């Protein structure tokens, strides 16, 4: 004697009902405005000059208290720690050390130096080279 469970309907047993098919609404095509052709002989627009922060290889780094207290993470933390080590030294030395440290995804040392100065983590003092007096003309 075998016991057979009662028939249970499943979702596969139910036949789908024929729902009315609604055609998709037609969208009006977007029309782009015509651009005037570019004149190859037209003068180029002048860009605003980049703000001079006084950064050069001979400039001296001064780290601010903001940099020492800043809560930064990731690459900013690594380069901030490197910056603090170069307090009172030349920017060129910092850039060279950043090149040695760079793994390829961190940006250049010069770009980090610019970011630190723009954000107020460091100030840079440009060292003026002494100008030699003009040589006396030989007679």
Backbone as CSV, one residue per row, in Angstrom:
resi,resn,N_x,N_y,N_z,CA_x,CA_y,CA_z,C_x,C_y,C_z
1,UNK,0.825,-1.149,0.000,0.000,0.000,0.000,0.889,1.239,0.000
2,UNK,0.656,2.107,-0.948,1.465,3.316,-1.025,0.607,4.527,-0.698
3,UNK,1.211,5.418,-0.001,0.496,6.635,0.364,0.978,7.742,-0.565
4,UNK,0.040,8.328,-1.217,0.354,9.405,-2.154,-0.131,10.711,-1.539
5,UNK,0.734,11.721,-1.473,0.284,12.988,-0.902,-0.755,13.647,-1.816
6,UNK,-1.565,14.475,-1.234,-2.560,15.154,-2.063,-1.884,16.075,-3.075
7,UNK,-2.520,16.334,-4.173,-1.967,17.184,-5.223,-1.866,18.630,-4.729
8,UNK,-0.712,19.212,-4.929,-0.481,20.595,-4.520,-0.182,21.394,-5.776
9,UNK,-0.860,22.482,-5.917,-0.610,23.312,-7.090,0.635,24.166,-6.836
10,UNK,1.486,24.260,-7.843,2.672,25.112,-7.760,2.543,26.218,-8.790
11,UNK,3.467,27.134,-8.745,3.396,28.243,-9.699,3.615,27.774,-11.127
12,UNK,4.256,26.635,-11.304,4.466,26.100,-12.644,3.205,25.464,-13.217
13,UNK,2.284,25.062,-12.311,1.050,24.438,-12.761,0.033,25.459,-13.251
14,UNK,0.151,26.712,-12.798,-0.821,27.742,-13.142,-0.521,28.250,-14.546
15,UNK,-1.535,28.318,-15.365,-1.357,28.820,-16.717,-1.399,30.338,-16.692
16,UNK,-0.484,30.992,-17.402,-0.499,32.449,-17.397,-1.749,32.979,-18.098
17,UNK,-2.238,34.074,-17.558,-3.395,34.708,-18.174,-2.894,35.648,-19.244
18,UNK,-3.684,35.849,-20.217,-3.307,36.721,-21.322,-3.571,38.164,-20.913
19,UNK,-2.497,38.897,-20.575,-2.629,40.312,-20.222,-2.590,41.119,-21.507
20,UNK,-3.324,42.212,-21.543,-3.312,43.012,-22.769,-1.920,43.614,-22.995
21,UNK,-1.459,43.589,-24.225,-0.158,44.139,-24.584,-0.325,45.624,-24.855
22,UNK,0.436,46.435,-24.107,0.378,47.887,-24.273,1.609,48.313,-25.058
23,UNK,1.421,48.954,-26.204,2.589,49.389,-26.968,3.335,50.500,-26.230
24,UNK,4.668,50.532,-26.338,5.428,51.591,-25.645,5.129,52.951,-26.262
25,UNK,5.198,53.958,-25.394,4.950,55.322,-25.861,6.098,55.770,-26.737
26,UNK,5.760,56.478,-27.758,6.793,56.988,-28.655,7.343,58.286,-28.094
27,UNK,8.671,58.359,-28.037,9.316,59.573,-27.542,9.707,60.439,-28.726
28,UNK,9.586,61.718,-28.504,9.988,62.642,-29.561,11.511,62.652,-29.626
29,UNK,12.085,62.584,-30.820,13.549,62.597,-30.918,14.108,63.941,-30.454
30,UNK,15.254,63.869,-29.731,15.894,65.094,-29.252,16.648,65.742,-30.400
31,UNK,16.465,67.026,-30.490,17.128,67.766,-31.560,18.200,68.632,-30.921
32,UNK,19.453,68.420,-31.330,20.552,69.216,-30.802,20.690,70.483,-31.624
33,UNK,21.046,71.542,-30.921,21.251,72.816,-31.610,22.518,72.727,-32.454
34,UNK,22.472,73.318,-33.577,23.621,73.321,-34.480,24.716,74.213,-33.910
35,UNK,25.933,73.713,-33.904,27.061,74.514,-33.451,27.704,75.181,-34.646
36,UNK,28.189,76.368,-34.401,28.882,77.079,-35.462,30.212,76.382,-35.716
37,UNK,30.627,76.293,-36.964,31.918,75.643,-37.231,33.059,76.429,-36.590
38,UNK,34.062,75.700,-36.122,35.195,76.316,-35.453,36.171,76.840,-36.499
39,UNK,36.552,78.084,-36.332,37.508,78.690,-37.252,38.914,78.312,-36.801
40,UNK,39.676,77.590,-37.621,41.027,77.202,-37.196,41.980,78.384,-37.066
41,UNK,41.634,79.523,-37.660,42.502,80.697,-37.591,42.091,81.675,-36.494
42,UNK,41.065,81.323,-35.746,40.592,82.219,-34.700,41.614,82.280,-33.564
43,UNK,41.739,83.444,-32.921,42.683,83.537,-31.796,42.190,82.693,-30.620
44,UNK,43.116,82.094,-29.910,42.770,81.259,-28.767,42.455,82.137,-27.569
45,UNK,41.542,81.639,-26.731,41.190,82.366,-25.519,42.359,82.311,-24.553
46,UNK,42.575,83.395,-23.861,43.662,83.421,-22.882,43.178,82.814,-21.579
47,UNK,43.990,81.927,-21.033,43.680,81.335,-19.738,44.206,82.241,-18.636
48,UNK,43.544,82.162,-17.512,44.040,82.909,-16.360,45.338,82.254,-15.906
49,UNK,46.337,83.047,-15.552,47.590,82.439,-15.105,47.379,81.678,-13.796
50,UNK,48.131,80.619,-13.634,48.044,79.826,-12.414,48.606,80.630,-11.252
51,UNK,47.952,80.504,-10.116,48.365,81.275,-8.954,49.791,80.905,-8.560
52,UNK,50.636,81.925,-8.419,52.028,81.688,-8.057,52.114,81.514,-6.549
53,UNK,52.477,80.310,-6.125,52.582,80.014,-4.698,54.014,80.116,-4.196
54,UNK,54.930,80.477,-5.075,56.325,80.618,-4.680,57.068,79.303,-4.596
55,UNK,56.526,78.269,-5.232,57.153,76.953,-5.154,58.225,76.839,-6.237
56,UNK,59.438,76.611,-5.801,60.541,76.313,-6.708,61.450,75.331,-5.971
57,UNK,62.393,74.758,-6.668,63.264,73.755,-6.036,64.076,74.343,-4.897
58,UNK,64.359,75.631,-4.967,65.190,76.271,-3.941,64.377,76.845,-2.783
59,UNK,63.040,76.839,-2.875,62.198,77.389,-1.809,62.291,76.525,-0.559
60,UNK,62.062,77.154,0.586,62.170,76.467,1.879,60.770,76.178,2.410
61,UNK,60.570,74.949,2.909,59.274,74.501,3.431,59.158,74.863,4.908
62,UNK,58.002,75.391,5.298,57.679,75.605,6.698,56.345,74.923,6.951
63,UNK,56.334,73.920,7.798,55.112,73.171,8.092,54.322,73.925,9.147
64,UNK,53.010,74.080,8.929,52.155,74.794,9.879,51.620,73.829,10.939
65,UNK,51.052,74.398,11.994,50.459,73.570,13.053,49.257,72.800,12.522
66,UNK,48.592,73.360,11.522,47.433,72.686,10.931,47.837,71.320,10.379
67,UNK,49.013,71.236,9.783,49.480,69.970,9.212,49.775,68.956,10.302
68,UNK,50.327,69.419,11.401,50.687,68.497,12.479,49.442,67.942,13.172
69,UNK,48.362,68.735,13.224,47.152,68.324,13.920,46.101,67.713,12.994
70,UNK,46.319,67.769,11.693,45.304,67.345,10.730,45.001,65.861,10.840
71,UNK,43.730,65.533,10.692,43.303,64.140,10.670,43.105,63.766,9.213
72,UNK,44.121,63.157,8.649,44.064,62.737,7.254,44.295,61.234,7.185
73,UNK,43.876,60.642,6.056,44.024,59.196,5.909,44.668,58.892,4.561
74,UNK,45.088,57.652,4.395,45.573,57.162,3.114,46.835,57.846,2.635
75,UNK,46.842,58.192,1.350,48.011,58.819,0.732,48.306,60.176,1.369
76,UNK,47.265,60.904,1.730,47.486,62.209,2.364,48.271,62.056,3.659
77,UNK,47.962,61.018,4.406,48.686,60.767,5.655,50.149,60.441,5.371
78,UNK,50.397,59.586,4.383,51.770,59.203,4.050,52.590,60.424,3.625
79,UNK,52.035,61.225,2.730,52.776,62.383,2.240,52.839,63.497,3.281
80,UNK,51.848,63.589,4.174,51.906,64.576,5.254,53.057,64.227,6.196
81,UNK,53.203,62.934,6.519,54.307,62.521,7.380,55.655,62.816,6.721
82,UNK,55.719,62.625,5.409,56.943,62.936,4.676,57.203,64.440,4.697
83,UNK,56.135,65.222,4.565,56.274,66.682,4.582,56.818,67.168,5.924
84,UNK,56.323,66.596,7.005,56.766,67.012,8.343,58.257,66.741,8.525
85,UNK,58.758,65.655,7.917,60.191,65.348,8.012,61.041,66.396,7.292
86,UNK,60.455,67.062,6.294,61.212,68.024,5.501,60.945,69.466,5.918
87,UNK,60.499,69.682,7.144,60.284,71.029,7.654,61.629,71.767,7.720
88,UNK,61.717,72.936,7.080,62.943,73.727,7.072,63.916,73.346,5.966
89,UNK,63.543,72.379,5.138,64.417,71.966,4.034,63.867,72.479,2.714
90,UNK,64.575,72.196,1.635,64.192,72.707,0.322,63.110,71.849,-0.327
91,UNK,62.302,72.486,-1.157,61.224,71.803,-1.865,61.796,70.721,-2.782
92,UNK,62.928,70.991,-3.421,63.544,70.010,-4.313,63.858,68.709,-3.602
93,UNK,64.301,68.799,-2.340,64.594,67.592,-1.564,63.317,66.806,-1.288
94,UNK,62.226,67.522,-0.979,60.937,66.865,-0.733,60.445,66.149,-1.994
95,UNK,60.572,66.809,-3.138,60.108,66.229,-4.401,60.904,64.963,-4.728
96,UNK,62.216,65.010,-4.505,63.046,63.821,-4.769,62.656,62.668,-3.845
97,UNK,62.413,62.960,-2.568,62.018,61.911,-1.622,60.643,61.352,-1.988
98,UNK,59.766,62.206,-2.483,58.436,61.752,-2.885,58.520,60.861,-4.122
99,UNK,59.481,61.138,-5.021,59.660,60.284,-6.200,60.089,58.889,-5.779
100,UNK,60.981,58.805,-4.794,61.445,57.507,-4.312,60.311,56.755,-3.622
101,UNK,59.439,57.477,-2.942,58.331,56.875,-2.202,57.181,56.475,-3.119
102,UNK,57.023,57.149,-4.239,55.867,56.993,-5.111,55.755,55.572,-5.650
103,UNK,54.533,55.027,-5.606,54.268,53.692,-6.129,53.596,53.736,-7.484
104,UNK,53.385,54.922,-8.006,52.774,55.039,-9.321,51.361,55.571,-9.288
105,UNK,50.682,55.537,-8.147,49.305,55.991,-8.081,49.125,57.173,-7.132
106,UNK,50.207,57.773,-6.688,50.077,58.817,-5.684,50.251,60.223,-6.192
107,UNK,50.553,60.416,-7.455,50.814,61.760,-7.949,52.271,62.110,-7.730
108,UNK,52.687,63.206,-8.323,54.084,63.596,-8.186,54.290,64.381,-6.896
109,UNK,55.540,64.466,-6.479,55.855,65.220,-5.265,55.528,66.697,-5.408
110,UNK,55.690,67.223,-6.633,55.386,68.635,-6.868,53.889,68.899,-6.711
111,UNK,53.062,67.968,-7.179,51.615,68.170,-7.041,51.196,68.082,-5.563
112,UNK,51.840,67.182,-4.803,51.540,67.117,-3.375,51.985,68.397,-2.676
113,UNK,53.153,68.910,-3.044,53.637,70.146,-2.426,52.650,71.279,-2.686
114,UNK,52.166,71.375,-3.923,51.197,72.410,-4.276,49.915,72.236,-3.455
115,UNK,49.444,71.001,-3.293,48.226,70.751,-2.530,48.406,71.165,-1.071
116,UNK,49.561,70.813,-0.474,49.814,71.183,0.925,49.819,72.693,1.108
117,UNK,50.399,73.408,0.167,50.462,74.868,0.283,49.069,75.468,0.092
118,UNK,48.302,74.968,-0.886,46.961,75.499,-1.135,46.032,75.244,0.044
119,UNK,46.171,74.095,0.700,45.303,73.746,1.822,45.760,74.382,3.138
120,UNK,46.937,74.994,3.162,47.409,75.649,4.374,48.200,74.760,5.303
121,UNK,48.595,73.577,4.851,49.398,72.684,5.681,50.861,73.111,5.723
122,UNK,51.277,73.877,4.734,52.669,74.324,4.677,52.728,75.685,4.005
123,UNK,53.784,76.400,4.292,54.069,77.640,3.581,55.441,77.483,2.951
124,UNK,55.632,78.191,1.877,56.882,78.090,1.145,57.481,79.484,1.045
125,UNK,58.748,79.572,1.389,59.458,80.841,1.315,60.449,80.764,0.171
126,UNK,60.254,81.658,-0.775,61.143,81.665,-1.934,62.463,82.309,-1.535
127,UNK,63.534,81.634,-1.867,64.863,82.149,-1.576,65.340,82.897,-2.816
128,UNK,65.603,84.164,-2.631,66.072,84.985,-3.751,67.564,84.754,-3.936
129,UNK,67.927,84.504,-5.168,69.350,84.344,-5.463,69.988,85.731,-5.504
130,UNK,71.166,85.879,-4.918,71.814,87.192,-4.969,72.188,87.523,-6.421
131,UNK,71.920,88.750,-6.758,72.218,89.198,-8.117,73.648,89.752,-8.140
132,UNK,74.441,89.208,-9.019,75.841,89.675,-9.145,75.850,91.018,-9.838
133,UNK,76.680,91.930,-9.376,76.750,93.221,-10.051,77.304,93.027,-11.466
134,UNK,76.871,93.868,-12.385,77.362,93.710,-13.758,78.885,93.910,-13.803
135,UNK,79.479,93.116,-14.650,80.937,93.183,-14.792,81.317,94.516,-15.429
136,UNK,82.435,95.071,-14.960,82.920,96.330,-15.527,83.430,96.078,-16.945
137,UNK,83.132,96.976,-17.828,83.605,96.766,-19.214,85.131,96.831,-19.270
138,UNK,85.687,95.936,-20.061,87.150,95.919,-20.198,87.555,96.997,-21.209
139,UNK,88.644,97.652,-20.893,89.114,98.739,-21.757,90.243,98.272,-22.622
